[in-house]
Amino acid sequence: MPELPEVETSRRGIEPYLVGHSIQYAIVRNSRLRWPVSDEILALSDQPVLSVQRRAKYLLLELPKGWIIIHLGMSGSLRILPEETEAEKHDHVDLVISNGKILRYTDPRRFGAWLWTSDLTTSNVLAHLGPEPLSDEFSASYLFNLSRNKRTLVKQWIMDNKVVVGVGNIYASESLFVAGISPDRPAGSLTEAEVGLFVATIKMVLLRSIEQGGTTLRDFLQSDGKPGYFAQELQVYGRAGEPCRRCGHLIESAKHGQRSTFFCRHCQH
């Protein structure tokens, strides 16, 4: 599943081709995604794009009358293509832009979403989200105070979107490794110093991945079709049975909340 760095990479990739131009109309070849494509998107006509924003793993296209909310789901991707590019089997939505380009949404599994809202504050999918991990709101004091008396394992806890958005499975595992924190510790057991290091590490790992264009594992491609390169820097994720690059002990894996967790028992405590 594309995580926050992949979504942010997509946002940066499509923004120059959309802002300052107009969506002439939408082509929806298959509206049966995770939820049906909103009728307001089907009816778009000559709508200028005012901004391209991101909230958690949602892309937000601001138009004069409202917002298109896009979620990439498990396998979705966005590309900017010439308008005459023929569609293939899993190309479900096109936005035809006034500059001769199209924004094409491809999703083999169809777990993504294309929704409409006239007001972001009333959107059900955006309600109850925690702070952005790269914002000042996500601070050591915020996370430390929230973690007190929490018995949930820290790996599962940090992936809760009510705690902080966008720290998915890959980046939770990587950040815990870099911070030297075992994923199976209760969140409430972390000291103030450990929490401070963890917050700083999450920000560093996410920023580094964004710089590298995201992490390509199976499905993610940037908007220009090129893969991200952060996968080459993964320290633990997907490396079970391989030697730790820090100490040489073998990387282990375990299931936490039905998600695979990767860690080094020697380096993380």
C-alpha positions in Angstrom: 0.0 0.0 0.0 1.4 3.5 -0.8 2.3 5.2 2.4 2.7 8.9 3.3 6.0 9.4 1.4 4.6 7.8 -1.7 1.4 9.9 -1.5 3.4 13.1 -0.9 5.7 12.2 -3.8 2.6 11.8 -6.0 1.3 15.2 -4.8 4.5 16.9 -5.7 4.6 15.1 -9.0 1.1 16.1 -10.2 0.9 19.6 -8.7 2.7 21.5 -11.5 0.4 20.0 -14.1 -2.8 20.8 -12.3 -2.5 24.1 -10.4 -3.3 27.0 -12.7 -5.0 24.8 -15.2 -8.6 23.5 -15.5 -10.2 20.1 -15.4 -12.2 20.0 -18.6 -14.0 16.8 -17.7 -13.6 13.5 -16.1 -13.6 10.0 -17.7 -14.7 7.2 -15.4 -14.4 3.8 -16.9 -15.1 1.9 -13.7 -16.8 3.7 -10.8 -16.8 0.6 -8.6 -13.9 1.4 -6.4 -13.8 1.0 -2.6 -16.8 3.4 -2.7 -18.5 4.5 -5.9 -16.9 7.5 -7.6 -18.9 10.5 -6.5 -21.4 11.9 -8.9 -20.0 15.4 -8.6 -16.7 14.1 -10.2 -18.6 12.6 -13.1 -20.2 16.0 -13.7 -17.0 18.1 -13.6 -16.7 20.7 -16.4 -14.1 23.4 -16.8 -13.1 23.6 -13.1 -9.8 25.4 -12.3 -7.5 23.6 -9.9 -6.6 26.0 -7.1 -4.3 23.7 -5.1 -3.1 20.1 -4.6 -2.8 19.2 -1.0 -2.4 16.1 1.2 -4.0 15.0 4.4 -2.7 11.7 5.8 -2.7 9.4 2.8 -5.4 11.4 1.0 -4.7 13.7 -1.9 -6.9 16.8 -2.0 -7.6 18.7 -5.2 -9.1 22.1 -4.4 -11.7 23.4 -6.9 -13.9 26.5 -6.6 -16.9 24.5 -5.6 -15.3 21.8 -3.5 -12.6 19.2 -3.2 -11.8 15.9 -4.9 -10.5 13.5 -2.3 -8.3 10.7 -3.7 -7.0 7.6 -1.9 -4.7 5.3 -3.7 -5.8 2.2 -1.7 -3.7 -0.9 -1.9 -2.3 -0.7 -5.4 -3.4 2.7 -6.9 -1.1 5.1 -8.8 -1.4 8.4 -10.5 0.4 9.5 -13.7 0.5 12.5 -15.9 0.2 11.5 -19.5 -0.5 13.1 -22.9 -4.2 13.3 -23.5 -4.2 10.9 -26.5 -2.7 8.0 -24.4 -4.8 5.0 -24.7 -6.3 3.5 -21.6 -5.5 0.0 -20.4 -7.4 -2.6 -18.4 -6.9 -1.1 -14.9 -7.0 2.6 -15.9 -10.3 3.6 -14.1 -10.3 7.4 -13.9 -8.9 10.2 -16.1 -9.1 13.9 -15.4 -8.7 15.7 -18.8 -6.7 18.9 -18.2 -6.7 22.1 -20.2 -2.9 21.9 -20.9 -3.3 18.8 -23.1 -2.5 16.3 -20.3 -4.5 13.8 -18.3 -4.2 12.7 -14.7 -4.8 9.0 -14.9 -5.7 6.8 -12.0 -4.7 3.1 -12.3 -5.7 0.6 -9.6 -5.7 -3.2 -10.3 -7.3 -4.0 -6.9 -9.8 -1.1 -6.9 -9.4 -0.5 -3.2 -8.9 3.2 -3.8 -11.4 6.1 -3.7 -12.5 9.2 -5.6 -14.8 11.2 -3.4 -16.2 14.7 -3.4 -16.9 17.1 -0.5 -17.9 20.7 -0.5 -16.2 21.2 2.9 -13.2 19.3 4.2 -14.3 19.8 7.8 -17.4 17.8 7.2 -15.8 14.9 5.3 -16.3 11.6 7.1 -13.0 10.1 5.8 -11.0 13.0 7.2 -12.7 13.3 10.6 -10.8 12.1 13.7 -7.4 12.1 12.1 -4.4 12.8 14.3 -1.6 15.3 13.5 0.6 15.2 10.5 3.9 13.6 11.4 6.0 16.3 9.8 4.1 19.1 11.6 5.1 21.0 14.8 1.9 19.6 16.4 3.5 16.1 16.3 6.1 16.8 19.1 7.8 14.9 21.8 5.6 16.4 24.5 2.5 15.6 22.5 3.4 11.9 22.0 4.8 11.4 25.5 1.7 12.8 27.2 -0.5 10.7 24.9 1.5 7.5 25.6 1.1 7.5 29.4 -0.6 4.3 30.7 -1.0 2.9 27.2 -0.5 -0.8 27.1 -0.8 -1.2 23.4 2.4 -2.3 21.7 4.3 0.7 20.4 4.4 -0.5 16.8 0.6 -0.9 16.7 0.0 2.3 18.6 2.1 4.6 16.4 0.2 3.2 13.3 -3.1 4.4 14.8 -4.3 7.4 12.6 -5.8 9.0 15.7 -2.4 9.2 17.3 -0.5 10.4 14.2 -1.3 10.0 10.5 0.8 8.4 7.8 3.2 6.2 9.9 2.4 3.0 8.1 3.9 -0.5 8.5 7.2 0.2 6.6 8.0 3.4 8.3 6.9 2.3 11.8 9.4 -0.7 11.5 12.2 1.5 10.1 11.7 4.3 12.7 11.7 1.9 15.6 14.9 0.3 14.4 16.7 3.6 14.0 15.5 4.8 17.4 16.6 1.5 19.0 13.1 0.7 20.4 11.7 -2.8 20.4 8.3 -2.9 18.6 6.8 -5.2 21.3 7.2 -2.7 24.2 4.0 -1.1 25.5 3.8 2.5 24.4 3.5 3.6 28.0 6.8 2.1 28.9 8.8 4.6 26.8 10.7 7.2 28.7 10.5 10.8 27.8 14.0 10.7 26.2 13.0 7.6 24.1 9.8 9.3 22.9 11.8 12.4 21.9 14.2 10.3 19.9 11.3 8.3 18.4 9.5 11.5 17.2 12.7 12.9 15.7 13.4 9.6 14.0 10.0 9.3 12.4 10.4 12.8 10.9 13.9 12.0 9.6 12.9 8.6 8.1 9.8 10.1 6.4 11.7 13.1 5.0 14.4 10.8 3.7 11.9 8.6 1.9 10.2 11.6 0.4 13.6 12.8 -0.9 14.1 9.4 -2.5 10.7 9.4 -4.1 9.0 6.9 -1.8 9.5 3.2 -1.4 8.8 0.9 -4.3 7.9 -2.6 -3.2 5.3 -4.1 -5.6 2.9 -1.5 -6.9 4.1 2.0 -6.3 5.2 4.3 -9.2 5.6 8.0 -9.1 3.4 10.2 -11.3 6.1 10.2 -14.0 6.2 6.4 -14.0 9.6 6.2 -12.3 10.0 4.0 -9.1 11.0 5.4 -5.7 14.4 4.4 -4.4 14.0 4.4 -0.6 13.6 0.6 -0.7 17.4 0.4 -1.3 17.9 2.0 2.2 15.5 -0.2 4.2 17.3 -1.4 7.3 14.8 -4.0 8.6 11.6 -4.1 6.6 11.3 -7.2 4.4 14.7 -8.4 5.5 13.8 -11.2 7.9 16.7 -13.8 8.1 19.2 -11.3 6.6 22.1 -9.9 8.7 21.4 -6.6 10.5 23.4 -3.9 8.8 24.4 -2.4 12.1 25.4 -5.4 14.2 25.3 -8.5 12.0 22.6 -10.4 14.0 19.8 -11.8 11.9 16.7 -9.6 11.4 13.6 -11.2 12.9 9.9 -10.9 12.0 6.7 -11.2 14.0 3.0 -10.5 13.6 1.7 -7.4 15.5 -2.0 -6.7 14.9 -2.0 -8.9 11.8 0.8 -6.9 10.2 4.4 -8.1 9.7 6.9 -6.4 11.9 10.7 -6.5 11.3 13.3 -5.8 13.9 16.7 -6.6 15.3 16.5 -8.0 18.8 20.2 -7.1 19.4 19.8 -3.4 18.4 16.3 -2.7 19.7 15.4 -2.8 23.4 
